[in-house]
Amino acid sequence: PSAVTVANEDLFDYARGRQSGGNVIRITATDLQGMATGAPTDPTVTFDGLAATTYDYTNMPVSFTCVNPDRSATGAGDVDVAVTNPDAQIGIGTGVFHYNEMPEITGIAFDDGAPAPVIAGNAGGRRIEITGNYFFEDATHPPTLAVNGVAATNVTWVDANTVEFDAPAQDLSGASTLPVYYDVMITNPDTQADTWGPSTSDTGLGYDY
């Protein structure tokens, strides 16, 4: 096999995915051999030497799908995808799949540049900006944001380091002191997430009346 390409059917057909694997990956290559009956009469795949599982050969000999392996012990990075035909010939797509970096929140601010502390009203609606690293995927498929478990609205992906959102409303009736600070959680479309707030010894997003 040659001209190996991959597409993550669980992530907009991008050639990347979460570090824990478990995604349905479509493999396309020329000169695939097989009978669409499963191993040993059909191709097998490894990602960085780790075996894929759960094959579907319905579309052979054009393409097939498999579930990619967990690579979290090694972490993010480009990996080779090796396709082995039943006759033992191997085709390698060099660096064709990327295991994504984990998102990381490093700061929070008002998007209009107003000075800290960053405190929103309990009714919500204040425009907030978070900064950090590895915010995926893009403007069409932005991450999701939640504050204290409440979904934020109007999430805008600016770039891989900046995301903006409208602070959701919060019920402060049980707060013993004000302002109260809550965790902010970002979840990339690949399901990898990061939390920034009191539970991680960071400031979080403040709320007051």
N, C-alpha and C positions, 0 to 999 in steps of 0.2 A: 504493500500500500504506500501511497505517496500523497502529497498535498493535503496533509491532515489539518482540518479545521474543527473548531469546537464552538458550541453555542449553549448557554445556560438557559434552558426552557423555563426555569423558575425565576429568571432575572432578566427579562426583556431580550433574551437571546444574546446578551453580552458574553464575552469570553472571559468571565471572571465570576467569583462567588465567595461565600463565607469560608472561613478557615475550618470550620467543623464539617465541611462537605455536606453530603446528603442531598445534593441537588441533582435534578435530571439533566444530563448533558447530552446534547446531540452531537454525534461524531460523524463527520463527512470526510471521505477520502476517495481517491481513485484506486482502482484495482482491489476493491474489497472482495474477499471470497467468503462464501457462505451459503447455507441452505435455509436460513431463517428458522432453524430448529433448535438453536442453542449450542453450547459447547459440547463436544470439541469440533463441531462442524462450522462454527462461526467465529469471528474475530473476538479477541479479548483486549482489554485496555488497562494501562497503568498510568497514573499521574505521579510524576516524580518517583517512579518505582513502586508506588502503592497501588494495589489492585482495586479496580472499580468493581461494582456489584450491580445486581438487578438489571440485567440486560433486556432490551426489547428490540428484536431484529425484524420487526414487521416491514420496515422500509428498505431492507436489503435488496440489491447490493449497493444502493445509493448512499444510505446512511443507516445508523442505528442509534439507540440511546442506551445510556448506562447511568448509574448513580456514582458520583465521584466520592473518593475517600476523605476521611478526616485528616487534615494536615496541621491541626492546631498545635501539636507538639513542636513543630518546626517553625510555624508562623507564616507570615505573609511573603509573597514573592511570585515571580513567574516560574512556571514549571513546564517540563517537557511532557507531552502526551504521546505515549507509545502504543501503536496499534499492531497486534500480532495476528496474522492470518492463520487459518488452520494448517497451512503448509509450513508454519514457523517463520515465514518472512515477516520482518518488522519494519514498519514505517513510523518515523518520529516527527512529530510537530514540535520544533524547538521553541520553548518558551511561549507556547500558544495559549496557555491558560494562566490566569492570575488569581491567586488566593488573596483576598482583600485584606488590607490593614484594618485594625479595629479603630472605630472613631474615638476621638479624644477631645473633650471640651476643656478649654484652658481659661476661658474668661466669659464674662457677660456684661452687657452695657445697654443703655438706651440707644436705639438706632439713630436718633437725632443728635447724639453727642452730648445730651444733658449730663451733668456731673453725677458721680456716685454720691450716695448709695443708690443702687438700682432697686427701687421699690415701686411696685405696681399697686393700683387701687384694687379693692376687693371685687369690683365689678368687672375687672379685666379690660382688655382692649388696648392696653399700652403696647407700643411696638418695641420689641426686644431684639437684640442682636447677640448671638453667641459666636465665639471664635474658638478655633482649635485646629484639629487636623483630621484628614480623611473623612470628610463629610461627603458621602456618595448618595445618589449616582450623578444626577444632573438636574437642570431646571425643569425638565419634563417629568422626572421621577425623583422628587426631593425626599429627604428623610422625613420622619414624623417626629414631633416634639410633644412632650407631656410635662406638666408641672404638678407635682404632688399627685401624680396619677391621672390628672385631668388633661385631655387632649388640647393642644394649642391649635389655633386656626390661622389661616392665611400664611402658611409656611412657605418661605421663599428661599430657594437655594441660590446663593450668590456665587460661591465657588467652593472648592474643597476645604476652605478654611473659615467660611462665614455662612451662617444661616440666620434668617430673620423670621420672626413670628409674632403674632398677637398673643399677649398673655391671657390665659383663660381666667374666668372668674373663680374665686375661691370663697368658701364659707368660713369666715373668721369668728363665728359666734363662740366657738369653744377655745379660742386662743387666750392664754393666760397673760401673755405680754405681747406688745406690738412694737415694731413690726415683727412678723413671723416669717421665717425663711424656709423655703421649700426646695426639694430636689428638682433639678431639671434633667430630663432624660431624652437623649436623642437616639433614634433607631434608624439605621440605614435600611434601604430596601432589601439588602441581603440578610436582614434580621440581626446584624451585629449592633451592639448598643453601648452607650456610655452614660454614666450618671455623674452629675456635678452638683454638689450641695451639702447640706449638713451630714448626710449619711457617709460622705466621703471626705469629711473634714474640710469642705470648701464652703463658700458663702451661700451659693444658691440664689434664688430669686425671692426678693422680699415682697411682702404684702402688708398693706395698712388700709384703714378706712379713708 
